[in-house]
Amino acid sequence: MHAAVLGAILAYSWTRRRDLGRFLENVRRYSAPDAAIYDAVTAPLLDGFFGQVAGKVAGFAPGGRVLEVGSGPGRLAVRIAQLDPDVRVAGVDLAPEMVERADALAARCGVADRVAFRVGDVASLPFAEASFDAAVSTFSLHHWDDRSRGLAEVHRVLRPGGVAVIYDLAGWIRRFERGGPTAGELAVEGPYGRDGVRWQGLALTLGPIPLAYRAELRRERAAATDNN
């Protein structure tokens, strides 16, 4: 995926040198120089992957509310809504141009009444506590400025028993970005605690080469009170 995105970045850079500042900022935010190029390159590459992710996330929140952090052009959020006609999905992304594309996609696919996108930062999510039954993020965590705070915010907006499914780059790829620990490693030190890490392991490979991992994090249910 990143090799194709890098090729698009290099091609674009030759045609937009006068807009270098915006180019570099966009690469920092979502590994591509332009929202349209990012969508065009990644949509066919990630179509099958998003289908699998959508099925897993929809299974955690049948008929409920799902949050996608780093929703980009909206393709995963729309897939989740198409799988379950009763689910409602909220997407958050730092880039206004991504939110604009995502809104347009939801409208074209006829799910705009159940899928809404807004500009926002994972470090300060614009939602009330315990708003969602499930949350998902794909290839976004390594971009977060404060990953521990971001995961804590996801924990805050999950309902007790809710699950966050975090997909991010394998360690050898993250070293070319910003490195750092995995979602599961960060979660143990945060509000999820060790018991809140349901599972973590490889989620995507190219033959023997690991490309991405998946972590499933749960907000624990409140302990039952003994009234006797």
Secondary structure, DSSP 8 states (H G I E B T S, - for coil): -HHHHHHHHHHHHHH-GGGHHHHHHHHHHHSSS-HHHHHHHHHHHHHHHHHHHHHHHHHHSTTSEEEEES-TTSHHHHHHHHH-TT-EEEEEES-HHHHHHHHHHHHHTT-TTTEEEEE-BTTB-SS-TT-EEEEEEES-GGG-SSHHHHHHHHHHHEEEEEEEEEEEE-HHHHHHHT----HHHHHHHSTTTGGGEEEEEEEEEETTEEEEEEEEEE----------
